[in-house]
Amino acid sequence: MSETLIIRLPGRHYGGAIRLARDARGFTQARCAKACGMSQSKLSKLESDDLALSAEDGARLSEVLGYPVSFFYDEEKGRPPTTPMHFCSSAY
């Protein structure tokens, strides 16, 4: 029986912010992943913090979901922003 090794990256927690933005836009994982040009499996791993968010994937999520890339992470605190943020999206 094989085991799956999951490596958690210290101080990097993008998943909650990605999920929050996706839910706010009413996107399913499948719809969001397709619009971003990635597999649903990859998006699921990003949302679970099992995969690091690359600059390219962050830019795609930003474009598709209408949030600035900075929304998905807070470099100093290493977690999604906790203060209220309001953005206007041209996606609608």
C-alpha positions as CSV (number, residue, x, y, z in Angstrom):
1,M,0.0,0.0,0.0
2,S,1.4,3.4,-1.0
3,E,1.2,6.5,1.1
4,T,0.9,10.1,-0.1
5,L,3.4,12.6,1.2
6,I,1.9,16.0,1.7
7,I,4.4,18.8,2.2
8,R,3.0,21.9,3.9
9,L,4.8,25.1,3.2
10,P,5.5,27.0,6.3
11,G,3.9,30.4,6.5
12,R,2.0,30.1,3.2
13,H,-1.8,29.8,3.4
14,Y,-3.3,30.8,0.1
15,G,-6.2,28.3,0.1
16,G,-8.6,30.1,2.3
17,A,-8.4,33.3,0.3
18,I,-8.7,31.4,-3.0
19,R,-11.8,29.6,-1.7
20,L,-13.3,32.8,-0.3
21,A,-12.9,34.7,-3.6
22,R,-14.2,31.7,-5.6
23,D,-17.3,31.4,-3.4
24,A,-17.9,35.1,-3.5
25,R,-18.1,34.9,-7.3
26,G,-20.4,31.9,-7.2
27,F,-17.9,29.6,-9.0
28,T,-17.6,25.9,-8.4
29,Q,-14.1,24.5,-8.3
30,A,-14.7,22.9,-11.7
31,R,-15.8,26.2,-13.3
32,C,-13.0,28.2,-11.7
33,A,-10.4,25.7,-12.7
34,K,-11.5,25.6,-16.3
35,A,-11.6,29.4,-16.5
36,C,-8.0,29.5,-15.1
37,G,-6.8,26.8,-17.4
38,M,-5.9,24.3,-14.7
39,S,-7.3,21.0,-13.5
40,Q,-9.9,20.8,-10.7
41,S,-7.4,18.6,-8.8
42,K,-4.8,21.4,-8.9
43,L,-7.2,24.0,-7.7
44,S,-8.3,21.7,-4.9
45,K,-4.7,21.3,-3.9
46,L,-4.2,25.0,-3.9
47,E,-7.3,25.5,-1.7
48,S,-6.0,22.9,0.7
49,D,-2.6,24.5,0.9
50,D,-1.1,21.3,-0.5
51,L,0.4,23.1,-3.4
52,A,2.3,26.4,-3.5
53,L,0.6,29.2,-5.4
54,S,2.8,30.2,-8.3
55,A,2.9,33.8,-9.6
56,E,1.4,32.5,-12.9
57,D,-1.5,30.8,-11.1
58,G,-2.0,33.8,-8.8
59,A,-2.3,36.0,-11.9
60,R,-4.8,33.7,-13.5
61,L,-6.9,33.5,-10.4
62,S,-6.8,37.3,-10.0
63,E,-8.0,37.8,-13.6
64,V,-10.7,35.2,-13.4
65,L,-12.1,36.0,-10.0
66,G,-11.6,39.8,-10.2
67,Y,-9.5,40.2,-7.1
68,P,-6.0,41.7,-7.0
69,V,-3.2,39.1,-6.6
70,S,-2.4,40.7,-3.2
71,F,-5.8,39.5,-1.9
72,F,-4.6,35.9,-2.1
73,Y,-1.7,36.3,0.3
74,D,-0.2,38.6,2.9
75,E,3.6,38.3,2.6
76,E,4.3,39.7,6.1
77,K,1.8,37.6,8.0
78,G,1.9,34.5,5.7
79,R,-1.9,34.2,5.7
80,P,-4.9,35.5,3.8
81,P,-5.8,39.1,4.7
82,T,-8.0,39.5,7.8
83,T,-9.1,43.1,7.3
84,P,-12.2,43.8,5.2
85,M,-11.4,44.4,1.5
86,H,-13.7,45.7,-1.1
87,F,-13.1,45.6,-4.8
88,C,-15.1,46.4,-7.9
89,S,-14.9,43.8,-10.6
90,S,-15.2,44.3,-14.3
91,A,-16.1,40.6,-14.7
92,Y,-19.8,41.4,-14.5
